[in-house]
Amino acid sequence: MFKKIISIAASAAVVAGVLMAAPAQAAGQSIKGSGSSFANNAMQACLSSYAVLPAGNTVTYTSTGSGTGRTNFAAGTYDFGASDAAYSSGFPTSTYTTVPLLGGPVVFAYTAAGVSDGLNLTAQNVSDIFKGVITKWNDSRILVNNAKIKLPNKSIKVFYRSGSSGTSENLTNYLAQNLPGAGWTKNSTFSSANTGLVGTGFSTSAALAAQLEDSLNGFGYFDYSDAISSDVAIAKLQNVAGAFIAPTPAAAAKFLNVQTVNNGGTDATNGTVTIDFTKSVAGAYQLSILTYGLAPRFVPTASQKVSTDLKKLAVGDFFKYVVTSCIPTKAATLGYVALGGALKTSALNQIKYIG
């Protein structure tokens, strides 16, 4: 099934890069970051391979969820943050820069008895499950697009992300955009701004995936990387063009590569993408998102034109490695999308401001 073998077509979305040499003055630094659990598998893979490079820098990364990652970075307790949503308030925009690092699909995974990969779901189906309108797998509103699948007459156990989650923020934004008037509000805390929701919350994508894997007839959402390494089935999601699409990296790349990059705005918004989840793209997986790195921003002065802060320069070097070498090399096997085109150009430009 497609969760076991990542499509080789993902390679078309990978933009090969050459590892940029670390500044000599940044060598031998130890930096730490926290945040996005959606991107955790990618970050762990990148820091492991980065550690063996001649630069001599080492990186640790803690999967906390995007909201906590933003808070930790703003408090100065970590050298960088990673978030699946841009920082929106509460932190001076002139003191940090936002760098797109990678992309990927948010999957809807399930353990419906006797049902393998490929259950067709619509945005309305997803909304109805989370709102407790659809409570059983063999509901007629699911059956209508799955006539050839024998669905069990069993109650659906619903799982979601608790706490401040960038994955939840993107999911609620997707539902709000695609189902106007259905009562959905974009919010990083899944249930706080959306009343009437059902289910049980888990702090990270990995925790949610682990619980779903052990729960018969469960339903939840998390990153594709955790989905393909778990014993769960993965749904297809109907896109705006009306097709049911599997959440492969290749299908996610098609969607992300046509989004507009914010440039020429404020320091905080430059490098970000305001995702249009209603954009019709043939063959694209509609619920695809980006992970951003948050790093200290160097502001030149009359007396100091370039940064000499070794630790901050090391953050920039690691981000450059993630964007230009690690993710392009590892994305297809990990289940993520490497940046291409305008996204990659924007990322490399934003990295220049770190220091």
N, C-alpha and C positions, 0 to 999 in steps of 0.2 A: 504494500500500500504506500501512498505517497508520503506518509509520515516516516517511513523507514528509509526511503531513498529521496534525497533532495534533488530536485530537477537539475539536470546538467545545464538547462537553459539559463540558470542563474548566473552562469559565467558570463553571459552577454551583458549583464548589469554590472559586472565587476570592472572597475577601471584600474588597471595595473598602475602601480606607482613605484618610484624609486625612493628608498629610505633616505631621508635627509640626515646628514651627519649632525651629531649633537655638537653644540657649541663647546669648545674646549673648556670654557670657564664653568660649564654646567655639569661637568662630569662628577661622578661619585656622590650624587645627591640621593636622599631617600625621601620620597614624597608619598602622601596618602590621600585617597579620595573616598567618597561614599555617595550613595544615591541609588539611581535606577536599578531595580531588580530585573526589569525587562532586559537590560543590557548586561546583566551580571556575567553570563557565560562568555560573552565577547570580551569583557574587561579582564576576566580571569585568564583567558587564553592569551590576550595581548600582553598583559604584564609578565606572564611567564616567559614568553619568547623575547620580550624586551630586556629581561634581566640578564640574558646571555650576550647582549651586544657590547661592543668595546666601550661605549659611552660610560658604562659602570654605574648608571643610575638604577635604583630599585623603586618599585611601585607596589603599594598595597591598596586594595579596594574592598570596601565593605558594602554589601547589598542591604540597603536600609529602606528603599522606596524613594521616589523622586523628591517628595516634600521634605523628608528628613535630610536628604542630601543637600537640598538648597539651604535649609536652615543651618546645617553643619558648616557649609562653606561660608555663609554670611557671618557666622559667629567666629570664623577664623580657626576653628578646631581641626579643619581639614584643609589641605592645600588646593584641592579642586573638588567640584561636585559633578554629578551626572544626573540629568533630568530628562524625562520624556516630554516635558512641557517647559517653555521658557519661563524664567523668573519674571513675575509680573509686578511685584510691589515690595516695599519694605527694605530695599537695599540700594544705596546710591549707584546709579547707572554708570557713573564715571570710574568706578572702582573695579569693574569686572567686564569680561568679554564673554560672549556666547558663541560656542563653536559647534556646528553640527558634526557629529562623529560617525554615525551609522544609522541605518534604517532597518525596518523589519515589519512583518505582519503581526497583528494581534489576532490570535486564533480563538475560536469557540470550540472547546473540547468537551467530550462527554464520555460516559461509560454506560450508555443505555444497553440493557441486556440483549445480547445477540445482534447488536448493530455495529458494523465496522465503519471505517472511514467513509466520508462522502455524503453524509446527511445534508440535504439542501435546506438552508435556513434563509429567511428574509430579515430585514431590519425589524419589521413588525413582529415576527416570531420571537426575536431576541428580546425586544421590548416587553412583549406579553409574558415571556418566561420570567424576566426579572420583576415584573409587576404582579406576578401571581395570577395573571389572567389565564395563561396556559399552565396547567399543573400536571398533566400527564403526557407521556411521550406519544401516545397514539391519538392525540387531539387532532380533530379534523383540519385545523389550520396548519399543522405540520404535515399531515398526510397528503394534502393537496399537491405538494411538490415532491412527494416521496412515495409515489404509488407502487413502486417495485420493492420497497423496503418493508419488511414486517416489523412494525414498531410495537414494543411491549405496552401492555396496559398497566404501567407502573408510574408512580408519582416521581416527579423530577426533584432531585435534591440540588438546590441552587447554591453556588459558591461565588463570592466576589472578593475584591481587594478592600480591606479595611485601611484606615489611616489615609494619609495624603499620598495618592498614587498618580503618577503621570499616565500610566496605562488607563486608569479609570477616567482621568480627565479627557483623554482622547476618545474613549468609548462613549462617555456621556455626550461629548461634543458631536461625535458621529451620529448618535441617536437623535440629538436635538436638531441637527441639520437635516437629516433624512426623514424625520417624523415630526415636522412642525405641528404644534397643537396637541402633541401626545403627552405633554407635561414633562419633557426632559430638559434639564438645565446643565450646561457644561460645568463640571465641578470635580475637583481632584479627590474629594472625599465622597465616595460613591453614593452614600445614602443621605448625606446631610441636606442637599438641595433638591432631592428627588423623593417625594413622599410615596408611601405605599409599596416600597420594595420589599422583596422577600429574600431569605437566604442567610448564609453564614459567612462572615468576613475572615480573611487571612492577611497577614502583614506583608508578605512578599509573593512574587510570582511562583517561586520555587515551593513555598509552603502551600499555596493554593493547588499547584500541580500535584504535590505529594498527597494531599487530602483527596483530591479527585481520583487519583489513581487507586486509592484504597476504598473508594465509595461506589458501590454499584448504583447505576441510574443517576449519576451526578452530572452537573453542567457548570462550566465556568469559563474564564477567559485569562489568557496569559500569553507570553511570547512563544513564538514558533520553536525556538531553541529548546525550551523546557518541554514543549509538547512532543517533539520527536524523540526525546530521550525518556519519555514516560509511557506507561502502558495505558494510553488513552486513545480514543478515536477523535478525528479532527473533521469539523464540518466545512462544507462549502458555503460561501456567503454570496447572496445575490448582489450584483453590482448595479449601478444606475442604468447600464445598457441592457439589463434584464437577464444576464448570464449568471449562472452559479459557478463561482471560481474558487478553487482550492488555494489556501494561503501559502503559496510557495514564495521563496525569495524573488524569483523571476517575475511573478505576478505583482508582488509588492513594488519592485523596482519600476515597473511600467507606470504605476500610480504615482510614486514619489517623484519620478523624473520629469513629470509635467507640472509639478507644483511651482509656484512663484516664490523665489527667494527674496526676502526683505533686505534691500540694500539702500543706502542713502537716507536712512531714518535716524533714530537715536542710537546711542551706543548699545542700549539694551536690546533693541529689536534687530539690529544688523546681524545677518547670518541666520536668522530664524526663518521659519516658513509658517505662514498662516494657512493650514491645510484646508482645502475645499473638499470635504468628504462627499459632496454631491457631484463632483466632476465625473463626467462620463468618459471612460477610457477603455477601449476594447481590450479584453483579456486581462484587465487589471483587478487586483484584489483591493476592495474599497477601504478596508480598515487597516491602512498601513501608516506607520508613524516613524518619527525620528527621535534619536537620543542626542541631547546636547551636552557638551562639556562646559562647565563654568570655571573660569580661571581668572586670576588677578590681572587687571589691566594696567599697563604702564603708560603714564601720561608724561610726555617729555616736558622739560622746563628749560629755561634759558641756561641754567648751569649744568643740566644733565640731559643729554640727548638720547641716550640708550640705557636700558636697564642693566644693572650689574648684580641683581639679586639672583644668586645661583639656584636657589630652590624654585623660584618662580620660572626661571628660564628652563629648568628641567621639566616643569609641567608642560610648557609649550613644546618641548622636544618630544615628550611622550604623546601628546595629542597629535603631533605631526606623524609620528610613527603609526598611530592607530589609523589615521585617515589615509596615508599614502602607502603603507606596507602591510600592516597586520590584517585589517579588515578586507582589503582587496585579495589577500592571499587565503584567508580563512573563512570568509563570509559564507561561501557555498556549503561548506561542511558543518558550520555552526548554525546556519539557518538565519543569517542576517543579510543585509543589503549594503554593499559598498557605495559610497557617494560617487556620483558621476556628474559630468557637465557643470552647470552653474552651481550646484550644491558643493561640489568639491572645490571649485574656484573660490567660493565664498568662505569655505572652511579654512583654506590655506591663507586667505587674506586676513581672517579674524585671528588666526594663530600669531600673526605678526605683531599684534597688539599685546600679547601676553608678556608680562615681565614685572 
